[in-house]
Amino acid sequence: MVQRKKIIILCSVIFLCLFLGRNYIYDMYVTNIMSVGMLSRENIEGKEKIIKNPTEIGMLYNDSPVVFDEMTNTIYIPQNIYDKTWNGKIKTSKGKLGFEENSFSKDKEEVIKEGHVFKLFWFDEKKYCEYNLIFSGMPIVSLQTQEILDESQEVWAGTIEVYDVYRTSQFYQKYDCVYNIRGASVRKFPKKSYKVELKDTKVSFLGMRSDDDWILNALYDDAGLVHNKVSMDVWKDISKYNSVKGDEGYDTEYVEVFLDGQYNGVYLLGERVDEKQLELKGNDILYKCRAMRIPEEHNYTNEETDDMPPIFLLKYPNEDISKNWEPIKKWVNCFLKFEVTDYETASQILNMENAIDYNLYCLLIGGGDNTRKNVFFSRNVTL
């Protein structure tokens, strides 16, 4: 009977290790998380408290620099919320690290969802530092400014760092970049959106396409932080069921953004709508509508006219010449000036299947600002 109990207990332990993972079992019974032990405040009594940025003491997460918000003295560590174990290791090249004793009383998923703040100590024989630490369930993007390129246009040169715990092969990526504030009316918001252009390289971030142009959407006017993401995902589902090629939309992923050592909040990192996204080439053309005014002949240009910005922008090709404006002129004359009144002629100018899908989609999402302004129009002769 005793022998049988031993076998049952041994089998149970093996099952737990296989099902939950060795690290999870280890964390349950040993006071050590991500290679950092627990520390009582008694261990730092008598030591001098100092203030240091984590990089000054050589603190690393998976051999990469930790992300730090200087204003709140908070370190952010990204974690895969679907994995029961704590991912990676936190270490320092100087001194030792310790979490405040008994700080891990809740499970991993719970502390990530609550944004629970932990206390992390660095210490040596004479001194110590105290940090807040938050585990994030999102990938993290950090922008660091190195040079102001154009102060009036708000353009900077620097680096972009991306931490992605959901794709281990791309956990940490760092590249030189140029970035600027983007948008028109949204520029007045305190939380800015950014366009990021990588220098001399194209890479994939968060499983999206490989490119050198990226958008960080601030979501400032999206109180629930879900409207933009869900709307784009809905359109991608709609586009699966029509016969229109090249209208699948673009991919986005949630990230937490830091700018020059300050936490900026939740953003959507996404691909740009451009000729690459739409697979345009040769004689194909791409426009973007920027205003609700109806253009006259002299307004078809990328330059200012009538002391106002362009109504349409020619995005592709780069030649601002008369023949490249002919397709959008036909659309304006038909659908804004009503020079064409029969359906058959109009359907030669506009892809009606795509137009019907898009108008129903705008009604569904309440996209009142996207019926013409901010809409891209493409003439794709290769489809």
N, C-alpha and C positions, 0 to 999 in steps of 0.2 A: 504493500500500500504506500509506504514512504517513497519507494523507488518510483512508483507511478506518479505521485504528486510532483516529484522532482522533474520528471519528464514533461508533465503538463505545464509546470512553471517555466521550464526552459523553452518549450514551444511557444508559450505566450510572449516571452521576452523577444524571441526571434521574430514573431509576427509583428509586434510593436515596432521593432527596429526597421523591418522591411516596409511596413505600411506608413509609419509616421516619419521615418528617417532618423539616422543616427544623431544628427545635430539636434533634432527636436527632443529626443530622449535625454541627450546630454544637457540641454538647456533646462529641462524640467527638474533635474536632480542635482545639477552643479551650478553654483552661482557664478556663471561665466557666460556672457553674451557677446558674440562676435569677437571673441578672443579678449574681451575686457571683463575683469572681475568686479565684484561688488566691494564697496569701500564705505566704512563708517566714518562719520565726521571726526571721530576721535583720532583717526589716523592722520589728520592734517592739523590737529591742534598744535599751536606753537609755531607753525610755519607762516611765512609772510605771504599774504595774498597779493598777487600781481595781475595786471591786465595785459594779455597778449593775444594777437590774432593766431588762430590754430596753425597757420602756415609757418609762423615764427618758431613753433616748437616741433615742426616736422610731422604734424598730424596728417594721416592718410587714410582713405577708405578704399580698399582694394588697390592699393599702390597708386591711387589718384588723389589729387588735392580735395579736401573736404569743402563743401559749400557752406559759406558763413555769412549770416546777416549781422553786420556790425552794430546796427542800431539797437537790436534786441539781444545781442550776445548769444545768438542761436545758431547751432550747427544743424544742417538738414542732411539726412541720410536717406536716399531713395531705397525702397524695398518693394519686392514683388508681393503684392497683397494676397495673391492666390497661393503662395508657398507658405506652409506652416513654419518652416525653419527661418531663422534670421540669416539673411544672405550676406556673405562677405565678412571681411575683417576690418576693424578699426585699430590702428596702431600709431605709434609715435617714435621718431628716431632719437628723442631725448626724454628722459624721465619715464614716468609710468602713467597709466590711465586707470580710472575706476568709476563705475556707476555708483550713484548713491545707494546705500544698502536698502534692500526690500523695495526697490523701485519697479520691479517687473512682476507685479501682482496680477496683471491682466494679460490676456493672450495677444498675440501679434496683430491679428485683424482688428481687434477692438481698439488698441492704442493708435493704430493708423487712422481709423475712421474718426476717432475722437480728437485727433491732433494732440495727443497727450504729450506734455513737456517733461522730459527727464532731466536729471542733473548728472553731468559728466565732469569729473575732476581730472586735471593733469597735475602731477606733483613730482618733486624730486626731494632731496634731503632737506632743503631749506625753504623752498617756495612752492606755491600752488596756484592754479587758475581754476575758475569755476565757470562752466558753460551750460546753457540750456541746450537740449538736443531734441529734435523732432524727427520722427520717421515718416517720410512721405510715401504714399502709394502711387505717385506719379513720376514719370521721368522728369529730370531737372535740366534746365538750360541756364547757363551763366554767361552773360556778356560783360566783357572787361574792356573799357576804353583805354586806348594808348595814345590817340592823337585826334585833335579836332580838325577835320578837313574843311568844313564850311560851316561856320557858326550860324550865319543867317539862315541857311537851308537845313540846319540841324543834321549834319552828316558827320559821322565819326569813323575812325579806323580802330580796330581792336581785335579781340579774339572771341570766338564762341566755343563754349564747352557744353557737351551734351552727355548726360548720364542716363543710361537706359538699362534698367535691371530686368526688363522683359525680353531682351535679346542679348545674351551674354557675349556673343561675338562682337557686339558694338557697345559694350558697357560704357566706355569712356572715349569720346572723340573730341579733339581740339583742333581748331583751324583758325587761320587769320581771316578776317572779314572786314567789310565796310557795311555799316548799317545806318539807317535814317528813319525818322518818324514818317509814317505813311498815313494816307487818308486826307480828306478835306474837312468836312464838318466835325469829324471825330478828333481832330487835332486839338480842339479846345478842352477835351476831357483831361482830367489830371492823370489818368492811367493811359499811357500812349501805346499805340500799335507801331510795329517796326517792320521794315523790309531789310532783310539780311542777304548780302551778296558775298559768297566765299571767294577768296583770292586764288585763282589758278588751279581750281580743283572742283570736281563734282562728286558728291557723296550722298549716300542714303542715310536719312535720319529716321529712326523709329519705324523702320520697315517700309517707308515710303520710297518713291522713285529716286533715282540718283540725279542730283541737280546741284547747281551753284546758287540758285535763287530761292529764298524761303521767306515766308510771312509769319510774323508773330502777332496774332490777333488778340487784342487786350480784353475783348468781351465786356467792356465797361458798361455798355448799354444793354447787356444781357444779364439781368439780375440773377437768374437761376443758373447761369453759365451752361445752359443746355440748348438754347434755341438754335444757335449757329451750328453746333455739332449735329444735333438731331435733324435739322432741316437739310443739311448736306447729305446725311445718310439716307434720308427719305428720297431725295432726288436720285441718288445712286441706285436705289431699289426700283424707282420708276423707270429709269433708263434701261434697266435690264429687259423690259418687256416691250420696247419699241424697236423699230427697224433702223433707227437713226444711228449712224456711226459717229463716234467722236464726241458724244454729248454726255459721257459718263460722269462728268464733274471731277473733283479733285479730292485728295485724301487729307485728313487733319487728325491730329492727336493732341490730347491734353498734356500740358507740361506746367511745372512751376518755374517761374522766371526770376532770376536775380540780375540786377544791373549795378555794376561797380560796387559789389559788396552790400547791396540793399535788396531786400525781398520785394518784388513787384507784384506777386500774386499769380493766379491761375490764368494761363493763356491757351490759345490753340496754335500749335505749330502746324503750318500747312504748306502745301505746294501752291505755286503761283499759276493763275490762268494765263497761259501764253501759247505761242505757236508750238512749243515742245509738248505741252499738255494735250493740245488738240491735234498733234501730228500734222501740222501744216507745212507745206513746202512748195517750191516752184512758184506757180502763179496764184497760190492761195493767199487770202487776205484776212486780217483780223482787225476789228475796230472795238473801241469801248466808248459807250455813251456817257458823257460827263455832265450833261445839263438837259433840262426839259424843253428848252427853246427849240423851235423848228428852224433848221438852218436854211439860209439862202445860198445862192451860188458862191458868194465870196467867203462863206463860213467854212467851206470844206478845206481845212488846213489844220495843221498842228500848232500853228501860231495864233496869237491873240488877234481877235477881230472885234471891231466895235467896242474897243477897250474892255473886252471880256475874254475869259479863257475859252478854249475850243469847246464846241458842243460835242463833237466826236473826235476821238484820238485814233489816228492810224497807228496801230501797235506793230503790225507786220504786213509787208516788209518795211524797211526803214526809209524807203523813198517816198517823200511827201510830194508826189506828182499827181497831175490831174487824172490820169487813167486809173490810178489805184483808188480813187474816190467814186468811180462810176457805180459799183454795186450798191453802196449805201445810199447814193443819190436815188437809185431806182426804188429802194425800199422806202425812203422818206416820201418820195412822190406818190407812191402807191398807198401807204398806210397812214401818213400824216397829212398829206395834201390831197388825198383821195382823187388823184388823177386817173387811177385805174379802178374800175368798179365791178369787173367780172371776176369770178372766182378762179377760172382757169388761168387767166393771165397772172393773177396775184400768186397762184400756187407755183408759177414758174420763178417767182422772185423769192418766196419764203417757203421753207420746209414746213408744211402745215402740221404734220404729225408732231414735230418738235415744238411748234408754236402752241398747239393745243395742250400738250403735256405741260409746257412751261407755265401757261396761264392758269391751268387748274392747280398746279403746284403753288403758285403765288397766292391763290385764294386759300389753299389749305394752310399755308404757314403764316398768313397775314403779311406777306412781303410787299407792302404798299410802296416801298422805296425801290423796288426792283422790277417795276413794270417797263421801264425804259432806262432811266438813269441807273448807272452802275452795271448795266447789262453789256455783255460781250456779244458781238455779231461777227460771224465768220462766213467767208465765201470760200468753200472748199471744193475745188474743181477736181480733186483727186479721188473723191468718194464715188 
